[in-house]
């Protein structure tokens, strides 16, 4: 294909009528200054996406560019910052020769710019705490998170129903464990009467699963105040979408906790956001960095839940982008839902790497111009293969793209700069407060204490009555000391002699009686 034909095909494929964001410019062989811009239509950003590539090939900077463009277009963003290198979005970048050269190649006027930032957190990282109560998770979702079987999930549903009927709020895992313990002991009869028998094995399995979640610091995501998803969709007065950075640098060793939070967040968004059909631009776009942390250790039920949520959530105007090293890190059923794909370089060091590259290349639209599997290994830093959906939902031409440089800082903020953002944060003031209202734990502890007090009072009353009975009952008459004759007659020796005499007398009498009967018969 000649250069003119290539440029014409790319221009027609990426010529959008509605709002769009700039990804970079098309590359033809070694010509990096074709002047053909590669754009992504805002209308299709709720069809989800993928940013993939080996370490050090520019995934994070591409993510940074797309976030900047979305914010400029008035679209709020939630970014999962697993490596801790996205805070630089809040400060202007600094011009250098590399940026200057790339801006010229792409044909843009580059300017350093910071973007409105909020920090949120589900751990000890600084930021507004994102929590939800156990009741808000519900028994169905919690059963999937705890990997319970059908019987155990049924038991968990009965426990939630028991708490609802008796006004026992389940706010955190401590509440749930207290309820399970209570209905096995003090409340056992009450529970069995209204809800049926709960086997101790099921209760033990559920409790162990809860403890396993607690060991990953799950108390950081359960409790109050509950985070309202509307707070993720704020705008600056100038119209820019707010960039919410969720710092997760300590989550790489806690995949179960990360999966739990993500599933709850998606379920909350899906439940509370209205149906929008096919909006002109998304209401919120989420970027999940190191996405393999979610999928590698997720159970089948969790994966099924993710797949269903991702299929349906686009009608709420929410887009989800996964960032990972290879498309093969994403389950096939979910990968098939991703409309926009940005593929950075992959490295072929082993036979397995070459096989993975071949597989990865097959996830992109067929190209008459590129040998995709070969080109994947030849891409430079900041270069990518891009394919998206046009305004009618059709895949665009796969194109080798030179990604534009970020306008914001390509480095992290200092602790002082992060502190300044937090000091003026409305979300931090709203959510970083401690609330410990009365819930199932306190209610049941008080109930058990009252029952123990009544039992102690009853025991004291019973003891008092026993002492009164003992006082009113006449004292037993004192027996007189036996005489020497009585002592001799009751001694063992005396009893033995008396027994032998009795036996002897009875024997003599018996002989005599027998002799008498014989004599009578003889003379009769």
Secondary structure, 3 states (H helix, E strand, C coil): CCHHHHHHHHHHHCCCCCCEEEEEEECECCECCCCCEEEEEHHHHHHCEEEECCCCCCHHHHHHHHHHHHHHCCCEEEEEECCCCCHHHHCECCCCHHHHHHHHHHCCCCCCCCCCEEEEECCCCCCEECEECHHHHHHHHHHHHCCCCHHHHHHHHHHHHHHHHCCCCCCCHHHHHHHHHHHHCCCHHHHHHHHCCCCHHHHHHHHHHHHHHHCCCHHHCECCCECCHHHHCCECCCCCECEEEEECCCCCCCHHHHHHHHHHHHHHHHHHCCCCCCCCCCCEEEEECCCHHHHCCCCHHHHHHHHHHHHHHHHHCEEEEEEECCHHHCCHHHHCCCCEEEECCCCCCCHHHHHHHHHHHCCCCCCCCCCHHHHHCCCCCCEEEEECECCCCCECCCEEEEECCCCECCCCCCHHHHHHHHHCCHHHHHHCCCCCCCCHHHHHHHHHHHHHHHHHHHHHHHHHHHHHHHHHCCCCCCCCCCCHHHHHHCCHHHHHHHHHHHHHHHHHHHHHHHHHHHHHHHCC
